Amino acid sequence: MKVLIACEESQVICSAFRARGHDAYSCDLKQCSGGFPEFHIQGDALREAYSEKYDLMIAHPPCTYLSYAGTSHWNDPGRLWARLDALKFFAALWLAPIEKICLENPKGCASPTIAKYDQEIQPHYFGDASLKTTWLWLKNLPMLLHFEQLDLFSDKTHVNKPDPIYVSESGKRLYFSESISGNGGGSEARSKSFTGIAKAMAAQWS
């Protein structure tokens, strides 16, 4: 298949599809950090999405103004217009002329504003010992299969749910995002895809 991984500079998902023989390209306004610039399109993801060249698109619309993680800033000056712009971008990706589409985002207002999400997943469902609630919007794609236990028909894909990295004085448990932020990674590091999920997408959607 011809595959577009929109809004990806890490090339984690692009590489997973390439490993299975697909003609996959990452696309982002930034330069790629995955080490394969020959498979990266530095430019407008919407222009690529509407080029009618692709059979499958997996896209990661920016979540800064959509995620419920930032509700304490929900009504800050300028946030409303930024949120509307982010929703418009999300909708444009969802309506792209591509047969198979997956949009990925954390919990946020894109569901149900644009469309209700189809599946909620965690990295530890697919072998990465991290907790990061992720919603998938799926068009002409099946939900990703994952298995808690080994049985006669399937291999176990789950690993143990991780312990919290830190428990605040208020009792709030902090997991993946906060741990990366504390190491200086910031939002860019927190947004990188997990290899287990990427491999599952490439294997199950091929």
C-alpha positions as CSV (number, residue, x, y, z in Angstrom):
1,M,0.0,0.0,0.0
2,K,0.9,3.6,-0.3
3,V,0.8,4.9,3.2
4,L,0.9,8.4,4.7
5,I,1.8,9.0,8.3
6,A,0.7,12.5,8.8
7,C,2.1,14.8,11.5
8,E,4.9,12.3,12.3
9,E,8.6,13.3,12.5
10,S,9.8,10.4,14.6
11,Q,9.1,7.9,11.8
12,V,8.2,5.2,14.3
13,I,5.0,4.2,12.4
14,C,6.5,4.9,9.0
15,S,9.3,2.5,9.8
16,A,6.9,-0.2,11.0
17,F,5.0,-0.1,7.7
18,R,8.3,0.1,5.7
19,A,9.5,-3.1,7.5
20,R,6.5,-4.9,6.1
21,G,7.1,-3.8,2.6
22,H,4.7,-0.9,2.2
23,D,5.5,2.4,0.4
24,A,5.2,4.5,3.6
25,Y,6.1,8.2,4.1
26,S,6.1,10.3,7.2
27,C,5.0,14.0,6.8
28,D,5.5,16.9,9.1
29,L,6.5,20.6,9.1
30,K,9.6,19.6,11.0
31,Q,12.6,17.6,9.8
32,C,12.4,13.9,10.6
33,S,14.3,12.5,13.6
34,G,13.8,8.9,12.6
35,G,16.9,8.7,10.5
36,F,15.2,8.2,7.1
37,P,14.9,11.5,5.4
38,E,14.3,9.8,2.0
39,F,11.0,8.6,3.4
40,H,10.0,11.9,4.9
41,I,8.0,14.7,3.4
42,Q,8.7,18.0,5.2
43,G,5.7,20.1,4.4
44,D,1.9,20.5,4.7
45,A,0.2,17.3,5.8
46,L,-3.1,18.4,4.4
47,R,-1.6,18.9,1.0
48,E,-0.3,15.4,1.0
49,A,-3.6,14.0,2.5
50,Y,-5.5,15.6,-0.4
51,S,-3.1,14.5,-3.2
52,E,-5.1,11.3,-3.9
53,K,-1.9,9.3,-3.8
54,Y,-2.5,7.2,-0.7
55,D,-4.4,4.0,0.2
56,L,-4.1,4.5,4.0
57,M,-3.4,7.4,6.3
58,I,-2.5,7.4,10.0
59,A,-2.5,10.9,11.3
60,H,-1.6,12.5,14.6
61,P,-3.4,15.9,14.7
62,P,-1.7,18.3,17.2
63,C,-3.5,17.9,20.5
64,T,-2.4,20.9,22.5
65,Y,-5.7,22.7,22.2
66,L,-7.9,19.6,22.0
67,S,-6.7,17.5,24.9
68,Y,-8.6,17.4,28.2
69,A,-5.2,17.3,29.9
70,G,-5.1,21.1,29.5
71,T,-8.5,22.0,30.9
72,S,-7.0,24.3,33.5
73,H,-6.1,26.6,30.6
74,W,-9.4,25.9,28.7
75,N,-10.6,29.5,28.9
76,D,-7.3,31.4,28.7
77,P,-7.3,34.3,26.2
78,G,-6.9,33.0,22.6
79,R,-7.6,29.4,23.5
80,L,-11.0,29.3,22.0
81,W,-9.8,30.4,18.5
82,A,-6.8,28.0,18.7
83,R,-9.2,25.2,19.7
84,L,-11.4,25.9,16.7
85,D,-8.5,26.0,14.4
86,A,-7.3,22.6,15.8
87,L,-10.7,21.1,15.3
88,K,-10.8,22.4,11.7
89,F,-7.5,20.7,11.0
90,F,-8.7,17.5,12.6
91,A,-11.8,17.5,10.5
92,A,-9.9,18.2,7.3
93,L,-7.7,15.1,7.9
94,W,-10.8,13.0,8.8
95,L,-12.5,14.0,5.5
96,A,-9.4,13.5,3.3
97,P,-10.0,11.5,0.1
98,I,-8.3,8.4,1.4
99,E,-10.1,5.0,1.7
100,K,-8.6,4.0,5.0
101,I,-7.9,6.5,7.8
102,C,-6.9,6.4,11.4
103,L,-6.6,9.5,13.5
104,E,-4.9,9.3,16.9
105,N,-5.2,11.6,19.8
106,P,-5.4,11.7,23.6
107,K,-8.8,12.2,25.3
108,G,-10.2,15.5,24.0
109,C,-13.0,17.5,22.5
110,A,-12.5,16.1,19.0
111,S,-14.9,13.3,20.2
112,P,-17.8,13.8,19.6
113,T,-17.4,17.2,18.0
114,I,-15.9,15.8,14.8
115,A,-16.8,12.2,15.2
116,K,-17.0,9.8,18.1
117,Y,-13.7,7.9,18.7
118,D,-13.9,4.1,17.9
119,Q,-11.3,2.6,20.2
120,E,-9.4,3.4,23.4
121,I,-5.9,1.8,23.8
122,Q,-2.9,1.9,26.1
123,P,0.7,1.2,25.2
124,H,0.9,-1.7,27.7
125,Y,-1.8,-3.5,25.6
126,F,0.9,-3.9,22.9
127,G,4.0,-4.6,24.9
128,D,5.3,-1.2,26.0
129,A,5.2,-0.8,29.8
130,S,3.6,2.6,29.8
131,L,0.3,4.2,30.5
132,K,-1.0,6.8,28.0
133,T,-4.7,6.8,27.2
134,T,-5.1,7.1,23.4
135,W,-8.2,7.3,21.3
136,L,-8.4,6.1,17.7
137,W,-10.9,7.3,15.1
138,L,-11.1,4.6,12.4
139,K,-12.5,4.8,8.8
140,N,-12.7,1.5,7.0
141,L,-10.2,-0.1,9.4
142,P,-10.8,-2.7,12.1
143,M,-10.1,-2.0,15.8
144,L,-6.6,-3.1,16.9
145,L,-6.6,-6.6,18.4
146,H,-4.8,-7.1,21.7
147,F,-4.8,-10.0,24.2
148,E,-4.5,-10.1,28.0
149,Q,-3.6,-13.8,28.1
150,L,-2.1,-16.5,26.0
151,D,-4.7,-19.0,24.7
152,L,-5.1,-21.5,21.9
153,F,-5.9,-18.9,19.3
154,S,-3.7,-15.9,20.2
155,D,-0.5,-14.8,21.8
156,K,-0.5,-12.5,24.8
157,T,0.2,-8.9,23.9
158,H,-0.3,-7.2,27.2
159,V,2.4,-6.4,29.7
160,N,1.8,-5.4,33.3
161,K,0.3,-1.9,33.8
162,P,3.1,0.3,35.0
163,D,3.3,1.7,38.5
164,P,3.0,5.4,38.7
165,I,6.3,7.3,38.3
166,Y,5.2,9.8,41.1
167,V,2.3,10.4,43.4
168,S,1.7,14.0,44.2
169,E,0.7,15.4,47.6
170,S,-2.9,15.6,46.4
171,G,-2.7,11.8,45.6
172,K,-2.7,12.3,41.8
173,R,-0.8,9.5,40.1
174,L,1.6,10.6,37.4
175,Y,2.6,8.3,34.6
176,F,4.2,8.4,31.2
177,S,3.8,12.1,30.1
178,E,5.0,13.6,33.3
179,S,8.0,11.3,33.5
180,I,9.2,12.3,30.0
181,S,8.5,16.0,30.7
182,G,10.6,15.8,33.9
183,N,13.5,14.5,31.8
184,G,13.4,17.5,29.5
185,G,11.5,15.9,26.7
186,G,8.6,18.2,26.6
187,S,5.5,17.8,24.4
188,E,7.5,16.6,21.4
189,A,8.8,13.6,23.3
190,R,5.4,12.9,24.8
191,S,3.8,12.8,21.4
192,K,6.1,10.1,19.9
193,S,4.4,6.9,19.0
194,F,5.1,3.6,20.9
195,T,6.8,0.9,18.9
196,G,4.3,-1.8,20.0
197,I,1.3,0.1,18.7
198,A,3.1,1.0,15.5
199,K,4.0,-2.7,14.9
200,A,0.4,-3.7,15.6
201,M,-1.0,-1.2,13.1
202,A,1.4,-2.3,10.4
203,A,0.7,-6.0,11.1
204,Q,-3.1,-5.8,11.4
205,W,-3.8,-3.1,8.8
206,S,-1.6,-4.6,6.0
